Amino acid sequence: MTTTTAAGEPKTARAATAGRRARPGRPWLIPAGVLILLLTLPYSALDVPVLLDGPVNSAGSLQLLALCLVFAGLALSYDLLFGRTGLLSFGHALYIAGGAYGTQLAMTHLEVSLLPAAALTLVVGTVAACLLGAISLRPLALGGIGFAMVTLAFAQAGSIWVERNPAGLTGGEEGLPLTADSVPSFLVGISNTVNVYWLALGYLVVTAAVAWAATASPAGKVWQAIRDNEQRVSVLGRDPFRHKLGVFVLASALALLGGIVHLVVTSGATPATSTAEFTLTLLVMVVLGGAGTRWGPIIGGVLFIYLDHRLTALGVSDTVADLPEPLAAPLSEPLVVLGVLFVIAVYAAPGGLAALGRRARRAR
């Protein structure tokens, strides 16, 4: 029989609450489970006809999965700005392109291997992020739109510079192919696609570890406070500019690293990675998965890239070609289908796909 305490609370309910509070939390269980799953994928010969073109451990499937992991890390780096600090940047792609083009140019013109070229690119790119971040964040005194416009201007300038191909450095619209001679042999060739997958997975793990540790730190709490009420942060004696510059440089460094990995995964640097539209794609990934959440950017990045590639293959398939014209025309354009799915996801899950789990737990 249920009894009550002096405060009128049922004893059984109070005991259950105390048991839940006393139960030790294990926040590492889900990341560990996801990591184990990702580690086992290259050893799986499971054939999924609809979702993949071949077995999971085939070269084509591993290439697609590696690209999904890279964009999950890139979306996570962008979420540090937009989701965690409330900074709407249109120039994040500038650092992704800087990582790819900088590493390739260093390998070609300095005649160094991948690792020294990547290290040099990270150092130079991080210094540039400090300078550009300081310039971009100053207009925030006039409102967040100032930061967005300045980063957009930098992104457009970088994109124009890449497309004009000064002195033949960037390859123009064709981009730059990866210099295979400067890359370790275990990362070159179809037979080594599994190693490229490990590289992409390593980038995602590093990015997630850095991003999650940073947001849980005291500085991360200040970032969230700036997102909620920057004026209150100033009143409490914190310097918003210094903290915003810190998160900007950290996100840019992770984007630089992602650009280097993207160079290896796609075997080249393409001008599409330098445009503001590329940053908008990252913004869509973050919003789709859930801005400011632990798993949202990862879910959004993986899902967006996977659907983009699979819908592209579906659009040129015989299945779509045999449909009536009113159906075949929109299905042959993957961006149209992605746009419709994005609108449906926004209405069905306003806080992002990651919020669905919280809603289910609250309902229970």
HUZIWO-V268688 format. One record per helix or strand of 2 or more residues. SS is the DSSP state (2 for helix, 1 for strand). FROM is the first residue (numbers start at 1). LEN is the number of residues. If there is no record, write none. Layout:
ss:SS from:FROM len:LEN
ss:SS from:FROM len:LEN
//
This chain:
ss:2 from:11 len:12
ss:2 from:28 len:16
ss:2 from:59 len:27
ss:2 from:92 len:18
ss:2 from:114 len:29
ss:2 from:144 len:21
ss:2 from:166 len:3
ss:2 from:172 len:3
ss:1 from:176 len:2
ss:2 from:180 len:3
ss:2 from:185 len:3
ss:2 from:190 len:27
ss:2 from:218 len:11
ss:2 from:230 len:6
ss:2 from:240 len:27
ss:1 from:268 len:2
ss:2 from:271 len:4
ss:2 from:276 len:14
ss:2 from:296 len:20
ss:2 from:318 len:4
ss:2 from:325 len:7
ss:2 from:334 len:15
ss:2 from:355 len:9
//
